[in-house]
Amino acid sequence: MSYRIISADCHIDMTWMPGDLWVKNAPARFRDRVPQVRQTDDGPRWYAEEKELGVFGGLGFGFDRVQRGFSKHVEKMFEVGFYEGGPHPTTPDLRLKDQDLDGIDAEVMYGILGIGLRMQDRELIQAVYEVYNSWAADFCKTNPRRFVGLACIPNHDPMAAAKELQRAAGLGLKGADFAVSTAAFPIWHGAWDPLWDAAQECRMSISFHTTGYPVREPSDDAMKQEYDLRYRATRTTMFQIAAAEFLAGIVFSGALDRFPGFKFVLGEAGVSWLPYILDRMDEEYEDRYHQLNLSMKPSELWRRQGYSTYQHEPSVAVMIPLIGEDNIMWGSDYPHPDGIWPDSQKWIAEDLGSVNPAVQRKILCDNAGKLYGLL
């Protein structure tokens, strides 16, 4: 297959998953507490650990109810029929049609990792991820040239994480997603070496998909009622910046030297902030932290082993030389309400129209294609 555009950041959210998947496939001891859809007077709802999560077929990670007027982008999704005909993200034929509508040849699909933020039992979460990973591998086999699945990796135990990554590689998944912010150890801790080692051995990159900057929340109901819109606008704006911690942590951990074949991705992190952080890491390393004895400058380690994805940034063209043309991957964020599907071609032309065609091809196709084994 000849590729032109590969979206390196798309999603399959729990809200769109088959409602009985875990009841049918999880170990018997977990089946009363696994994620499952139950019929209620308010329609089908997701539950896990006997707690309600939200609606089936909702808006992204949050399980929010789909409604006209939620945003300009959601309204566009209504207009092109995304919410008609069944669950598009988890129905192969419908998902392929959505790719075609957007002019996309293939996509890298992040999974249900965020459900780990909504559940408490670590062993149960691992079982949920294992069932998902097996399902995702089967889903991708329906069209392996256009569907690239990422495994969800447990973050409560390094050896369990490494074992599941190895299993996922055997299933045919092409990369992994790992939740840094809630992990048992910080990303800079040596306890995670078994995971980085497994990733290098299996030639699977690990993504650190941003889950949002820890913006201070309203402290009571009265404050929330008066200021919620301002709080949410602040949090949404800061969403990508959390990835700066992931980048600095993995670089200063020394893992990139210990495992030079290990590749990492800052998922949906954006890129325009990267030059400052790269400069900052270099300056601080040279001034105060050279005793870490890295093999090269932090920015050089980034260029050797790191990637970040973005969807629409007006300043990306001027930032490319400062970040590295081999380290940037474009993604549409389909089917999230803050993504750019089905208007990706418009934003690609606007952001990259002035960029050399060979560099455009790297960002839109070759970098992702090589990382995930499509090219």
TITI-986600 format. One record per residue (C-alpha): residue number from 1; residue in one letter; x, y, z. Coordinates in steps of 0.05 Angstrom, whole numbers, plus 5000, padded with zeros to 4 digits. Each point is the difference from the previous one (the first is absolute). Layout:
{NUM a {X Y Z}}
...
***
This chain:
{1 m {5000 5000 5000}}
{2 s {5024 5070 4984}}
{3 y {4993 5048 5058}}
{4 r {4992 5075 4996}}
{5 i {4972 5019 5069}}
{6 i {5003 4960 5064}}
{7 s {4965 5028 5062}}
{8 a {5045 4984 5059}}
{9 d {4948 5019 5053}}
{10 c {4930 4970 4996}}
{11 h {4958 4966 5053}}
{12 i {4955 4943 5020}}
{13 d {4965 5021 5064}}
{14 m {4964 4955 5050}}
{15 t {4935 5035 4986}}
{16 w {4998 4969 4929}}
{17 m {5023 4930 5020}}
{18 p {4954 4938 4997}}
{19 g {4961 5003 5064}}
{20 d {5008 4927 5018}}
{21 l {5073 4991 4980}}
{22 w {5028 4994 5070}}
{23 v {4942 4961 5029}}
{24 k {5014 4947 4947}}
{25 n {5076 5000 5001}}
{26 a {5027 5022 5068}}
{27 p {5019 4948 5053}}
{28 a {4937 4976 5036}}
{29 r {5021 5030 5067}}
{30 f {4996 5070 4970}}
{31 r {4937 4996 4958}}
{32 d {4953 5034 5048}}
{33 r {5046 5061 5004}}
{34 v {5028 5006 4929}}
{35 p {4977 5057 4954}}
{36 q {4932 4982 4971}}
{37 v {4939 5033 4970}}
{38 r {4935 4997 5038}}
{39 q {4932 5023 4977}}
{40 t {4971 5056 5043}}
{41 d {4940 5046 4996}}
{42 d {5048 5051 4971}}
{43 g {5025 4953 4946}}
{44 p {5062 4955 4997}}
{45 r {5053 5019 5050}}
{46 w {5070 4975 5016}}
{47 y {5016 4973 5069}}
{48 a {5064 4974 5032}}
{49 e {5013 4979 5071}}
{50 e {4925 5012 5011}}
{51 k {5010 5074 4985}}
{52 e {4967 5036 4942}}
{53 l {5050 5028 4949}}
{54 g {4954 5033 4950}}
{55 v {4963 4989 4935}}
{56 f {5012 4947 4946}}
{57 g {5021 5033 4935}}
{58 g {5018 5066 5032}}
{59 l {5052 5054 4991}}
{60 g {5070 4973 5007}}
{61 f {5034 4981 5065}}
{62 g {4949 5035 5043}}
{63 f {4939 4958 4982}}
{64 d {4962 5065 4991}}
{65 r {4933 5001 4966}}
{66 v {5001 5018 4926}}
{67 q {4961 5064 4987}}
{68 r {4992 5050 4945}}
{69 g {5035 5066 5013}}
{70 f {5053 4970 5047}}
{71 s {5053 5033 4956}}
{72 k {5010 5021 4928}}
{73 h {5040 4937 4987}}
{74 v {4947 4953 5029}}
{75 e {4948 5035 4958}}
{76 k {5042 4985 4938}}
{77 m {5004 4927 5021}}
{78 f {4924 4999 5003}}
{79 e {4996 5031 4931}}
{80 v {5043 4946 4967}}
{81 g {4962 4943 5034}}
{82 f {5051 4977 5051}}
{83 y {4946 4985 5052}}
{84 e {4957 4960 4951}}
{85 g {5002 4927 4980}}
{86 g {5033 4970 5061}}
{87 p {5066 5011 5038}}
{88 h {5048 5024 4947}}
{89 p {5065 4994 5040}}
{90 t {4990 4926 5016}}
{91 t {4968 4978 4934}}
{92 p {5056 4987 4949}}
{93 d {4961 5018 4937}}
{94 l {4973 5064 5030}}
{95 r {5068 5020 5027}}
{96 l {5031 4989 4932}}
{97 k {4946 5044 4968}}
{98 d {5017 5054 5051}}
{99 q {5073 4994 4981}}
{100 d {4982 5008 4927}}
{101 l {4956 5060 5014}}
{102 d {5060 5034 5034}}
{103 g {5050 4980 4946}}
{104 i {5039 4955 5047}}
{105 d {5035 4936 4979}}
{106 a {5013 4970 5068}}
{107 e {4995 5017 5074}}
{108 v {5033 4984 5065}}
{109 m {4947 4985 5052}}
{110 y {5008 5015 5074}}
{111 g {4954 4958 5044}}
{112 i {4964 4999 5066}}
{113 l {5059 5017 5045}}
{114 g {4961 5055 5034}}
{115 i {4952 4951 5032}}
{116 g {5056 4988 5050}}
{117 l {4986 5070 5028}}
{118 r {4928 4980 5015}}
{119 m {5013 4934 5035}}
{120 q {5035 4980 5064}}
{121 d {5019 4926 4998}}
{122 r {5068 4995 4966}}
{123 e {4993 4926 4986}}
{124 l {4932 5012 4968}}
{125 i {5027 5057 4958}}
{126 q {5055 4954 4974}}
{127 a {4948 4948 4981}}
{128 v {4958 5053 4964}}
{129 y {5061 5022 4960}}
{130 e {5017 4929 4981}}
{131 v {4930 4987 4972}}
{132 y {5003 5066 4962}}
{133 n {5069 4985 4971}}
{134 s {4976 4932 4974}}
{135 w {4938 5033 4970}}
{136 a {5041 5057 4969}}
{137 a {5047 4950 4967}}
{138 d {4941 4965 4968}}
{139 f {4970 5066 4979}}
{140 c {5065 5021 4965}}
{141 k {5003 4933 4963}}
{142 t {4938 5021 4962}}
{143 n {5044 5049 4962}}
{144 p {5072 4999 5026}}
{145 r {5025 5049 4947}}
{146 r {4952 5054 5025}}
{147 f {4990 4984 5074}}
{148 v {5059 5005 5047}}
{149 g {4982 4982 5072}}
{150 l {5036 5021 5063}}
{151 a {4997 4956 5062}}
{152 c {4978 5026 5067}}
{153 i {5054 4984 5051}}
{154 p {4988 4994 5075}}
{155 n {5039 5049 5042}}
{156 h {4997 4971 5070}}
{157 d {5057 4951 4993}}
{158 p {5061 5003 4953}}
{159 m {5005 4925 4989}}
{160 a {4925 4995 4985}}
{161 a {5007 5058 4951}}
{162 a {5059 4967 4964}}
{163 k {4963 4933 4996}}
{164 e {4938 5031 4970}}
{165 l {5040 5039 4950}}
{166 q {5034 4936 4977}}
{167 r {4933 4965 4995}}
{168 a {4971 5058 4959}}
{169 a {5059 4997 4953}}
{170 g {4985 4927 4989}}
{171 l {4928 5018 4984}}
{172 g {5024 5046 4945}}
{173 l {4989 5068 5032}}
{174 k {5051 5052 4977}}
{175 g {5011 5043 5062}}
{176 a {4977 5012 5071}}
{177 d {4968 5055 5041}}
{178 f {5021 5011 5072}}
{179 a {4969 5046 5052}}
{180 v {5058 5037 5032}}
{181 s {4962 5047 5046}}
{182 t {4969 4944 5043}}
{183 a {5057 4949 4995}}
{184 a {5027 4964 5061}}
{185 f {5067 5034 4991}}
{186 p {5019 5066 4967}}
{187 i {5022 4996 4928}}
{188 w {5071 5017 5019}}
{189 h {5005 4941 5048}}
{190 g {5043 4940 4982}}
{191 a {4945 4952 5020}}
{192 w {4971 5007 4930}}
{193 d {5063 4973 4966}}
{194 p {4967 4932 4987}}
{195 l {4946 5035 4960}}
{196 w {5049 5041 4959}}
{197 d {5042 4938 4989}}
{198 a {4939 4961 4975}}
{199 a {4981 5057 4954}}
{200 q {5070 5000 4970}}
{201 e {5000 4924 4993}}
{202 c {4932 4999 4967}}
{203 r {5013 5062 4958}}
{204 m {4937 5032 5027}}
{205 s {4998 5074 5015}}
{206 i {4966 5023 5063}}
{207 s {4953 5059 4999}}
{208 f {4989 5047 5058}}
{209 h {4933 5030 4980}}
{210 t {4986 5064 5037}}
{211 t {4941 4999 5048}}
{212 g {5000 5073 5018}}
{213 y {5038 5048 5044}}
{214 p {4981 4999 5074}}
{215 v {4964 5066 5001}}
{216 r {4970 5019 5067}}
{217 e {4925 4983 5002}}
{218 p {4942 5040 5030}}
{219 s {5001 4984 5075}}
{220 d {4925 4997 5011}}
{221 d {4933 4998 4964}}
{222 a {4989 5075 5004}}
{223 m {5068 5014 4969}}
{224 k {4988 4948 4947}}
{225 q {4932 5030 4981}}
{226 e {5030 5070 4992}}
{227 y {5069 4983 4971}}
{228 d {4994 4931 4967}}
{229 l {5005 5027 4929}}
{230 r {5063 5039 5017}}
{231 y {5031 4939 5034}}
{232 r {4985 4954 4941}}
{233 a {5027 5051 4950}}
{234 t {5064 5004 5040}}
{235 r {5007 4924 5005}}
{236 t {4986 4989 4927}}
{237 t {5052 5051 4980}}
{238 m {5052 4968 5045}}
{239 f {4984 4929 4978}}
{240 q {5063 4987 4959}}
{241 i {5049 5032 5048}}
{242 a {5000 4941 5048}}
{243 a {5042 4963 4948}}
{244 a {5060 5044 5017}}
{245 e {5007 4960 5064}}
{246 f {4998 4935 4962}}
{247 l {5055 5024 4953}}
{248 a {5047 5026 5053}}
{249 g {4987 4939 5043}}
{250 i {5017 4948 4948}}
{251 v {5061 5038 4976}}
{252 f {5030 5012 5070}}
{253 s {4983 4928 5021}}
{254 g {5059 4977 4958}}
{255 a {4955 4947 4968}}
{256 l {5013 5026 4930}}
{257 d {5074 4985 5009}}
{258 r {4989 4933 5033}}
{259 f {4951 4980 4945}}
{260 p {5020 5037 4937}}
{261 g {4951 4960 4958}}
{262 f {4941 5022 5042}}
{263 k {4955 5051 4966}}
{264 f {4948 5043 5035}}
{265 v {4942 5044 4977}}
{266 l {4968 5059 5033}}
{267 g {4928 4987 4978}}
{268 e {4955 5059 4984}}
{269 a {5051 5044 5034}}
{270 g {5008 5052 4946}}
{271 v {5068 5024 4978}}
{272 s {5006 5075 5001}}
{273 w {5022 5001 5074}}
{274 l {5056 4950 4988}}
{275 p {5057 5047 4980}}
{276 y {4997 5035 5068}}
{277 i {5002 4935 5039}}
{278 l {5056 4972 4957}}
{279 d {5041 5063 5012}}
{280 r {4983 4999 5074}}
{281 m {5021 4928 5008}}
{282 d {5066 5013 4965}}
{283 e {5016 5062 5042}}
{284 e {4983 4967 5066}}
{285 y {5038 4937 4983}}
{286 e {5063 5039 4982}}
{287 d {4994 5046 5060}}
{288 r {4978 4957 5059}}
{289 y {4985 4929 4981}}
{290 h {5059 4977 4957}}
{291 q {5015 4948 5053}}
{292 l {4943 4960 4970}}
{293 n {5052 4982 4947}}
{294 l {4954 4996 4940}}
{295 s {5034 4978 4936}}
{296 m {4978 5063 4964}}
{297 k {4958 5063 5010}}
{298 p {4928 4989 5021}}
{299 s {4977 5032 4935}}
{300 e {5043 4951 4961}}
{301 l {4970 4940 5037}}
{302 w {4931 5028 4982}}
{303 r {5019 5003 4927}}
{304 r {5027 4929 5002}}
{305 q {4942 4967 5035}}
{306 g {4940 5046 5010}}
{307 y {4937 5020 4962}}
{308 s {4941 5045 5013}}
{309 t {4932 5005 4965}}
{310 y {4960 5062 4985}}
{311 q {4935 5013 4963}}
{312 h {4996 5075 4984}}
{313 e {5051 5053 5020}}
{314 p {5008 5064 4959}}
{315 s {5073 5006 5023}}
{316 v {5022 4930 4983}}
{317 a {5035 5018 4935}}
{318 v {5049 5048 5033}}
{319 m {5013 4952 5057}}
{320 i {5019 4939 4958}}
{321 p {5075 5017 4995}}
{322 l {5003 5010 5076}}
{323 i {4965 4934 5016}}
{324 g {5024 4954 4945}}
{325 e {4964 4980 4936}}
{326 d {5010 4927 5018}}
{327 n {4966 5007 5068}}
{328 i {4932 5030 4982}}
{329 m {4938 4960 4981}}
{330 w {4932 5027 4981}}
{331 g {4934 4971 5026}}
{332 s {4927 5018 4993}}
{333 d {4977 4978 5071}}
{334 y {4941 4964 4969}}
{335 p {4946 4992 5027}}
{336 h {5009 5048 5058}}
{337 p {4958 5062 5005}}
{338 d {5062 5044 5002}}
{339 g {5031 4967 4939}}
{340 i {5001 5025 4928}}
{341 w {4966 4942 4963}}
{342 p {4970 5005 4947}}
{343 d {5035 5065 4982}}
{344 s {5072 4976 5006}}
{345 q {5019 5019 4929}}
{346 k {4981 5072 5013}}
{347 w {5044 5005 5062}}
{348 i {5058 4962 4969}}
{349 a {5001 5048 4941}}
{350 e {4996 5060 5047}}
{351 d {5055 4977 5047}}
{352 l {5049 4966 4952}}
{353 g {4986 5034 4934}}
{354 s {5064 5040 5003}}
{355 v {5043 4940 5020}}
{356 n {5046 4963 4953}}
{357 p {4962 4940 4970}}
{358 a {5053 4951 5023}}
{359 v {4993 5025 5072}}
{360 q {4925 4999 4994}}
{361 r {5002 4927 4980}}
{362 k {5041 4982 5061}}
{363 i {4951 5034 5047}}
{364 l {4937 4974 4966}}
{365 c {5023 4931 4981}}
{366 d {5071 4974 5004}}
{367 n {5016 5012 5074}}
{368 a {4938 4962 5023}}
{369 g {5005 4949 4944}}
{370 k {5071 4980 5020}}
{371 l {4987 5002 5075}}
{372 y {4940 4954 4995}}
{373 g {5024 4954 4946}}
{374 l {4956 5022 4943}}
{375 l {5060 5021 4957}}
***
